[in-house]
Amino acid sequence: MHTNEIDRKLSIAPMMKHTDKHFRYFMRLLSAHAVLYTEMITTGALIHGERKRFLNFNEIEHPLAIQLGGNNPNDLALCAKIAEDEGYDEINLNIGCPSDRVQNGRFGACLMSDTELVSDCVNRIQTTVKIPITIKTRIGIDDQDSYSFLENFVKSVSEAGCNTFIIHARKAILSGLSPKKNREIPPLNYERVYNIKRRFPSLNISINGGFIDIAQIKSQLEYVDGVMVGRAAYQNPFMLIEADKVIYGDDSSSLTREEILSKFKDYAVEQTNHGFNIKSLTRHVIGLYQGQPGARNYRRMLSDPISEGTNTTRFLDRIIQSVSETYT
Ligand SMILES: Cc1cc2nc3c(=O)[nH]c(=O)nc-3n(C[C@H](O)[C@H](O)[C@H](O)COP(=O)(O)O)c2cc1C
């Protein structure tokens, strides 16, 4: 699938050190429809780094967006073109990350106060690629946190050619707060995002921040076009199993935890045969039994060191057998 008509009712957030291709493969076993995002990839890393490694994905991951971090319109346009040629379905620009490293590079959330530069970036990307360009941002930064600040940002950037915004419904505090605290301390303000949708009804607006179950996500669709989920998808991934049915009206497939684990095993065997370390795969499925009896045992088995002579198949078969015994 490669389409400009991406259905954004549900998306899985970009998360550094989490949403690599293995995790995204796992997400696809839970939902055939959710839009998946890469970790943020900086323009510098893509232009000068190990490009193949950053861009690699499995075909099953579509619809798939790449998130870029940067502030140079030419570099962003070049990276967008590279990603488009590689087969990505969407270019997403990070205007929400508050980390010091990102601020030192003058990109991420601090760009919210430079609408002219963001508009320039959007315009250059938009005229370079055919796939959609989207923005992930916050409701404000520091004391620039009024409704009109956000409204002006969205207005200017949409006029430059971006018609899809994913808004993390809390502001970013750019000094003295770690990225982690910046996801917890500034209060959520969903109403601000709903108001943006009301003000710009023709724009596609997704809301992000604090959603933990499908009923809650579904209820947001009364106010906005889509919901992006981050931490809950990682910590309690099986909550997504209802997503296709409840959100997309598609009940064609819905797997049990054991079936998902078994499919993930097949994938893990293939990937370890290609040289990936087994733990770089299994770390992503650690939340699969969250809240279930036996979850602790499952997590412990996954975290066990792999003894010599044990291959991926044997390691995961042992775990699958153990959980099957617990749940039959
Ligand atoms: C470990 C971690 C890494 C993250 N990395 C990124 C990132 O690379 N780009 C980005 O735009 N947001 C990043 N975020 C923020 C999430 O995309 C999301 O906006 C935030 O977690 C709020 O959504 P949630 O409450 O559903 O988790 C990250 C969040 C976490 C927890």
The ligand as an SDF file (V2000), in Angstrom:
LIG
                    3D

 31 33  0  0  0  0  0  0  0  0999 V2000
   10.3800    7.2920   24.9170 C   0  0  0  0  0  0  0  0  0  0  0  0
    9.7000    8.3850   24.1280 C   0  0  0  0  0  0  0  0  0  0  0  0
   10.3300    8.8960   23.0010 C   0  0  0  0  0  0  0  0  0  0  0  0
    9.7120    9.9050   22.2360 C   0  0  0  0  0  0  0  0  0  0  0  0
   10.3080   10.3340   21.0750 N   0  0  0  0  0  0  0  0  0  0  0  0
    9.6520   11.2200   20.2600 C   0  0  0  0  0  0  0  0  0  0  0  0
   10.1480   11.5510   18.9650 C   0  0  0  0  0  0  0  0  0  0  0  0
   11.1640   11.0300   18.4900 O   0  0  0  0  0  0  0  0  0  0  0  0
    9.4370   12.4570   18.2390 N   0  0  0  0  0  0  0  0  0  0  0  0
    8.2870   13.0360   18.7020 C   0  0  0  0  0  0  0  0  0  0  0  0
    7.6740   13.8570   18.0020 O   0  0  0  0  0  0  0  0  0  0  0  0
    7.7880   12.7250   19.9110 N   0  0  0  0  0  0  0  0  0  0  0  0
    8.4310   11.8090   20.6820 C   0  0  0  0  0  0  0  0  0  0  0  0
    7.8720   11.4410   21.8810 N   0  0  0  0  0  0  0  0  0  0  0  0
    6.5890   12.0220   22.2960 C   0  0  0  0  0  0  0  0  0  0  0  0
    5.4230   11.1330   21.8140 C   0  0  0  0  0  0  0  0  0  0  0  0
    5.3920   11.0690   20.4090 O   0  0  0  0  0  0  0  0  0  0  0  0
    4.0790   11.6780   22.3380 C   0  0  0  0  0  0  0  0  0  0  0  0
    3.8860   12.9620   21.8130 O   0  0  0  0  0  0  0  0  0  0  0  0
    4.0240   11.7530   23.8570 C   0  0  0  0  0  0  0  0  0  0  0  0
    4.5270   10.5720   24.4560 O   0  0  0  0  0  0  0  0  0  0  0  0
    2.5860   11.9970   24.3520 C   0  0  0  0  0  0  0  0  0  0  0  0
    1.7200   10.9640   23.9320 O   0  0  0  0  0  0  0  0  0  0  0  0
    1.2680    9.7620   24.9200 P   0  0  0  0  0  0  0  0  0  0  0  0
    0.6900   10.4130   26.1580 O   0  0  0  0  0  0  0  0  0  0  0  0
    0.2480    8.9850   24.1440 O   0  0  0  0  0  0  0  0  0  0  0  0
    2.5090    8.9880   25.2510 O   0  0  0  0  0  0  0  0  0  0  0  0
    8.4750   10.4250   22.6480 C   0  0  0  0  0  0  0  0  0  0  0  0
    7.8530    9.9020   23.7910 C   0  0  0  0  0  0  0  0  0  0  0  0
    8.4370    8.8740   24.5080 C   0  0  0  0  0  0  0  0  0  0  0  0
    7.7250    8.3090   25.7000 C   0  0  0  0  0  0  0  0  0  0  0  0
  1  2  1  0
  2  3  1  0
  2 30  2  0
  3  4  2  0
  4  5  1  0
  4 28  1  0
  5  6  2  0
  6  7  1  0
  6 13  1  0
  7  8  2  0
  7  9  1  0
  9 10  1  0
 10 11  2  0
 10 12  1  0
 12 13  2  0
 13 14  1  0
 14 15  1  0
 14 28  1  0
 15 16  1  0
 16 17  1  0
 16 18  1  0
 18 19  1  0
 18 20  1  0
 20 21  1  0
 20 22  1  0
 22 23  1  0
 23 24  1  0
 24 25  2  0
 24 26  1  0
 24 27  1  0
 28 29  2  0
 29 30  1  0
 30 31  1  0
M  END
$$$$
